[in-house]
């Protein structure tokens, strides 16, 4: 009897995996659009399939959650964990992002409001073209910067989790409850258009092109505004946690 049940469970797992391979490919394709060319989509699919198999083995219909939703977070998590392990970003690019975050934090303090893009570019002594290029470059560092949380607010609204830098240490990683509260406040302080872009991209899973059609700008401009919004969030979070940005 036990062996029969085990065979049935394995069959159910295999069926879920086969039926949802398309989900893995779709998630890998969407993530690959945000990555440098040296990251192969086939590698993302391979890692994602492992996450799918794990999800299928853990899933029980009694959980009351559709398998698609249950598997999606685990597949995405497996891909993002693998990308973090790669650490492909050059130090110079990480330094550029820290400079951007620090400038936003300093201007926010000095102006007592969110700085606009012209003010940020001026403070960094960048031309409009140089500033635009900076946003395009830091975009590649956003892998996993914001992820959907399993937990929700009391009214059922999903929150977004800002993943801290790997060198922030385990003490920050453990401050999940505080991070959620800080991030919820930081999201409300974003300029409306940037907050709208994050919601459409990370919660509604719209593409850059689709978002551009909604707000009336080109796809590359959507990408730049998303990068800026994430830098604002990161600067706000680090300031609230008492961890000023370093330029080193």
For each residue, the residues with C-beta under 8 A, 3 or more apart:
1: 4 5
2: 5 6
3: 6 7
4: 1 7 8
5: 1 2 8 9
6: 2 3 9 10
7: 3 4 10 11
8: 4 5 11 12
9: 5 6 12 13
10: 6 7 13 14
11: 7 8 14 15
12: 8 9 15 16 56
13: 9 10 16 17 53 56 57
14: 10 11 17 18 56
15: 11 12 18 19
16: 12 13 19 20 52 55 56 59 67 71
17: 13 14 20 21 49 52 53 56
18: 14 15 21
19: 15 16
20: 16 17 23 24 52 56 67 68 71
21: 17 18 24 25 49 52
22: 25 26
23: 20 26 27 52 68 71 72 75
24: 20 21 27 28 45 48 49 51 52 75
25: 21 22 28 29 45 48
26: 22 23 29 30
27: 23 24 30 31 48 72 75 76 79
28: 24 25 31 32 41 44 45 48 79
29: 25 26 32 33 41
30: 26 27 33 34 205 207
31: 27 28 34 35 44 76 79 80 143
32: 28 29 35 39 41 44
33: 29 30 207 208
34: 30 31 139 140 142 143
35: 31 32 39 83 140 143
36: 39 88 140
37:
38: 88
39: 32 35 36 43 44 83 86 88
40: 43 44
41: 28 29 32 44 45
42: 45 46
43: 39 40 46 47 82
44: 28 31 32 39 40 41 47 48 79 82
45: 24 25 28 41 42 48 49
46: 42 43 49 50
47: 43 44 50 51 78 79 82
48: 24 25 27 28 44 45 51 52 75 76 78 79
49: 17 21 24 45 46 52 53
50: 46 47 53 54 78
51: 24 47 48 54 55 71 74 75 76 77 78 79
52: 16 17 20 21 23 24 48 49 55 56 71 74 75
53: 13 17 49 50 56 57
54: 50 51 57 58 74 78
55: 16 51 52 58 59 67 70 71 74 75
56: 12 13 14 16 17 20 52 53 59 67 71
57: 13 53 54
58: 54 55 74
59: 16 55 56 63 67 70 71
60: 63
61:
62:
63: 59 60 70
64:
65: 69 70
66: 69 70
67: 16 20 55 56 59 70 71
68: 20 23 71 72
69: 65 66 72 73
70: 55 59 63 65 66 67 73 74
71: 16 20 23 51 52 55 56 59 67 68 74 75
72: 23 27 68 69 75 76
73: 69 70 76 77 148 150
74: 51 52 54 55 58 70 71 77 78
75: 23 24 27 48 51 52 55 71 72 78 79
76: 27 31 48 51 72 73 79 80 147 148
77: 51 73 74 80 81 147
78: 47 48 50 51 54 74 75 81 82
79: 27 28 31 44 47 48 51 75 76 82 83
80: 31 76 77 83 84 143 144 147
81: 77 78 84 85
82: 43 44 47 78 79 85 86
83: 35 39 79 80 86 143 144
84: 80 81 87 143 144 166
85: 81 82
86: 39 82 83
87: 84 166
88: 36 38 39
89: 93 94 140 141
90: 93 94
91: 94 95
92: 95 96
93: 89 90 96 97 137 138 140 141
94: 89 90 91 97 98 141
95: 91 92 98 99 247 248
96: 92 93 99 100 134 137 138
97: 93 94 100 101 138 141 231
98: 94 95 101 102 245 246 247
99: 95 96 102 103 124 245 247
100: 96 97 103 104 120 124 134 138 231
101: 97 98 104 105 231 234 235 238 245
102: 98 99 105 106 235 244 245 246 247
103: 99 100 106 107 120 123 124
104: 100 101 107 108 115 120 231 232 235
105: 101 102 108 109 235 236 238 239 244 245
106: 102 103 109 110 123
107: 103 104 110 111 115 119 120 123
108: 104 105 111 112 113 114 115 235 236 239
109: 105 106 112 239
110: 106 107
111: 107 108 115 119
112: 108 109
113: 108
114: 108 189 190 191 232
115: 104 107 108 111 119 120 123
116: 119 120
117: 120 121 131 228
118: 121 122
119: 107 111 115 116 122 123
120: 100 103 104 107 115 116 117 123 124 131 228
121: 117 118 124 126 127 128 130 131
122: 118 119 125 126
123: 103 106 107 115 119 120
124: 99 100 103 120 121 131 134
125: 122
126: 121 122 130 131 134
127: 121 130 131
128: 121 131 132
129: 132 133
130: 121 126 127 133 134
131: 117 120 121 124 126 127 128 134 135
132: 128 129 135 136 224
133: 129 130 136 137
134: 96 100 124 126 130 131 137 138
135: 131 132 138 139 223 224 227 228
136: 132 133 139 220 223 224 227
137: 93 96 133 134 140
138: 93 96 97 100 134 135 141 142 227 231
139: 34 135 136 142 223 224 226 227
140: 34 35 36 89 93 137 143
141: 89 93 94 97 138 145
142: 34 138 139 145 146 226 227 230
143: 31 34 35 80 83 84 140
144: 80 83 84 147 163
145: 141 142 162 163 230 234
146: 142 160 161 162 163 198 202 230 233
147: 76 77 80 144 160 161 163 202
148: 73 76 158 160 161 202 203
149: 152 158 159 160 161 180
150: 73
151: 159 180
152: 149 156 157 158 159
153: 156 157 158 159 184
154:
155:
156: 152 153
157: 152 153
158: 148 149 152 153 203
159: 149 151 152 153 180 183 184
160: 146 147 148 149 183 187 198 202 203
161: 146 147 148 149 176 179 180 183
162: 145 146 179 183 186 233 234 237
163: 144 145 146 147
164: 168 172 173 179 237
165: 168
166: 84 87
167:
168: 164 165 172 173 243
169: 172 173
170: 173 174
171: 174 175
172: 164 168 169 175 179 241 243
173: 164 168 169 170 176
174: 170 171
175: 171 172 178 179 241
176: 161 173 179 180
177: 180 181
178: 175 181 182 241
179: 161 162 164 172 175 176 182 183 237
180: 149 151 159 161 176 177 183 184
181: 177 178 184 185
182: 178 179 185 186 236 237 240 241
183: 159 160 161 162 179 180 186 187 233 237
184: 153 159 180 181 187 188
185: 181 182 188 189
186: 162 182 183 189 190 232 233 236 237 240
187: 160 183 184 190 195 198 233
188: 184 185 195
189: 114 185 186 236
190: 114 186 187 194 195 198 229 232 233
191: 114 194 195 229
192: 195 196
193: 196 197 215 225
194: 190 191 197 198 225 226 228 229 232
195: 187 188 190 191 192 198 199 229
196: 192 193 199 200 215
197: 193 194 200 201 211 215 222 225 226 229
198: 146 160 187 190 194 195 201 202 203 226 229 230
199: 195 196 202 203 204
200: 196 197 203 204 206 210 211 214
201: 197 198 204 205 206 208 211 226
202: 146 147 148 160 198 199 205
203: 148 158 160 198 199 200
204: 199 200 201
205: 30 201 202
206: 200 201 210 211 214
207: 30 33 210 211
208: 33 201 211 212 219 222 223 226
209: 212 213 219
210: 200 206 207 213 214
211: 197 200 201 206 207 208 214 215 222
212: 208 209 215 216 217 218 219 221 222
213: 209 210 216
214: 200 206 210 211
215: 193 196 197 211 212 222
216: 212 213
217: 212 221 222 225
218: 212 221 222
219: 208 209 212 222 223
220: 136 223 224
221: 212 217 218 224 225
222: 197 208 211 212 215 217 218 219 225 226
223: 135 136 139 208 219 220 226 227
224: 132 135 136 139 220 221 227 228
225: 193 194 197 217 221 222 228 229
226: 139 142 194 197 198 201 208 222 223 229 230
227: 135 136 138 139 142 223 224 230 231
228: 117 120 135 194 224 225 231 232
229: 190 191 194 195 197 198 225 226 232 233
230: 142 145 146 198 226 227 233 234
231: 97 100 101 104 138 227 228 234 235
232: 104 114 186 190 194 228 229 235 236
233: 146 162 183 186 187 190 229 230 236 237
234: 101 145 162 230 231 237 238
235: 101 102 104 105 108 231 232 238 239 245
236: 105 108 182 186 189 232 233 239 240
237: 162 164 179 182 183 186 233 234 240 241
238: 101 105 234 235 241 243 244 245
239: 105 108 109 235 236 242 243 244
240: 182 186 236 237
241: 172 175 178 182 237 238
242: 239
243: 168 172 238 239
244: 102 105 238 239
245: 98 99 101 102 105 235 238
246: 98 102
247: 95 98 99 102
248: 95
